[in-house]
């Protein structure tokens, strides 16, 4: 089924996966959740290899709407529009594949 869909998109097509915010930061009680989302990042890389020239990327935005002092080292708390802009940028750039773009959440204090 995936190969059939990919076959229809071979002329410069792009797929962008959204694994979520917990794939890079371990936390109590979220082990399975983080593992599943981390697997989506691995899926993006492997799918790009197997389905090329179809481009496959992933966006792991981090805490959307969370104050950066609590979660991230960047000054701008991510917003839904930021995620949409990154997805559009990845889909529009024919030179990008097998890439995971994140919101920098894994750089912060894991506490």
Backbone torsions as a table, in degrees:
resi	resn	phi	psi	omega
1	UNK	NA	-45.0	179.2
2	UNK	-64.5	-43.7	179.0
3	UNK	-62.8	-38.0	178.7
4	UNK	-63.6	-44.1	178.0
5	UNK	-65.2	-41.4	179.5
6	UNK	-63.7	-35.6	179.1
7	UNK	-60.2	-32.2	178.7
8	UNK	-76.6	-16.1	-176.8
9	UNK	-109.9	13.6	-172.3
10	UNK	-62.9	-23.4	-177.8
11	UNK	-86.0	69.1	176.9
12	UNK	81.5	19.7	-179.4
13	UNK	-72.0	163.3	-177.3
14	UNK	-147.4	141.4	174.1
15	UNK	-126.1	133.4	176.9
16	UNK	-122.7	122.8	179.9
17	UNK	-95.4	148.9	178.3
18	UNK	-119.3	91.0	-176.8
19	UNK	-70.8	-19.4	-179.8
20	UNK	106.9	-170.8	-169.6
21	UNK	-100.4	-8.8	-171.5
22	UNK	-107.6	14.3	-173.7
23	UNK	-77.0	-16.8	-176.4
24	UNK	-113.2	-10.8	-175.3
25	UNK	-119.6	114.0	176.6
26	UNK	-68.2	145.5	175.5
27	UNK	-154.7	156.4	-178.8
28	UNK	-60.4	134.7	175.3
29	UNK	75.6	5.0	-177.0
30	UNK	-125.1	21.9	-176.7
31	UNK	-59.3	-47.7	-179.2
32	UNK	-66.7	-43.4	179.2
33	UNK	-57.6	-49.8	179.9
34	UNK	-63.9	-38.4	179.0
35	UNK	-64.1	-44.5	179.4
36	UNK	-62.6	-42.1	-179.2
37	UNK	-71.3	-35.4	174.5
38	UNK	-63.7	-34.8	177.8
39	UNK	-64.5	-33.0	177.9
40	UNK	-64.9	-36.9	175.9
41	UNK	-62.9	-43.8	177.5
42	UNK	-64.0	-38.6	177.6
43	UNK	-59.6	-41.5	179.3
44	UNK	-58.8	-45.4	-179.0
45	UNK	-65.6	-46.6	-178.6
46	UNK	-68.9	-39.0	179.2
47	UNK	-64.9	-37.4	177.4
48	UNK	-61.1	-39.8	179.1
49	UNK	-67.8	-47.4	-174.3
50	UNK	-76.9	-30.7	-173.7
51	UNK	-103.5	1.1	-179.5
52	UNK	-52.9	145.3	13.5
53	UNK	-82.3	3.0	172.2
54	UNK	-59.4	132.7	-179.7
55	UNK	-94.1	133.9	179.9
56	UNK	-129.4	126.4	179.4
57	UNK	-134.3	172.2	176.6
58	UNK	-138.6	147.8	174.8
59	UNK	-120.6	120.0	176.7
60	UNK	-114.4	89.8	-164.7
61	UNK	-73.1	-15.7	-175.8
62	UNK	83.8	-162.4	-177.3
63	UNK	-74.0	106.8	-179.9
64	UNK	-82.7	125.0	179.5
65	UNK	79.2	6.3	179.6
66	UNK	-93.3	135.1	-179.5
67	UNK	-58.3	129.6	-174.4
68	UNK	-61.3	-27.7	179.3
69	UNK	-63.8	-24.4	-179.6
70	UNK	-90.8	-23.7	-170.8
71	UNK	-131.6	-32.1	-169.8
72	UNK	-136.3	164.7	179.3
73	UNK	-94.8	1.8	178.8
74	UNK	-96.5	155.5	-173.6
75	UNK	-79.1	-18.0	-175.1
76	UNK	-102.8	116.4	174.6
77	UNK	-69.0	125.1	-177.1
78	UNK	-57.5	143.8	179.8
79	UNK	-124.8	159.7	178.8
80	UNK	-54.0	-36.8	178.1
81	UNK	-62.6	-32.6	177.6
82	UNK	-65.5	-41.4	179.0
83	UNK	-65.1	-45.5	179.3
84	UNK	-60.0	-41.5	179.6
85	UNK	-63.0	-38.9	179.3
86	UNK	-68.9	-41.2	178.0
87	UNK	-61.0	-45.2	179.4
88	UNK	-62.8	-42.2	179.2
89	UNK	-61.7	-43.0	178.8
90	UNK	-65.6	-41.3	-179.9
91	UNK	-68.4	-32.2	-176.4
92	UNK	-82.1	-19.4	-175.6
93	UNK	-95.6	106.4	-176.5
94	UNK	-70.7	-5.5	-178.7
95	UNK	-96.7	3.2	-175.2
96	UNK	-116.1	125.3	173.6
97	UNK	-153.3	158.7	178.9
98	UNK	59.1	34.5	-176.4
99	UNK	-115.0	140.9	173.2
100	UNK	-114.7	117.5	178.4
101	UNK	-102.1	130.6	-179.0
102	UNK	-125.8	167.4	-177.6
103	UNK	-89.8	13.0	177.4
104	UNK	79.5	8.9	-176.5
105	UNK	-60.8	-35.2	-177.0
106	UNK	-69.7	-9.9	178.8
107	UNK	-81.6	-19.8	-175.2
108	UNK	-76.6	177.7	178.2
109	UNK	-65.8	120.8	-176.9
110	UNK	-70.4	-6.1	-178.2
111	UNK	-62.3	NA	NA
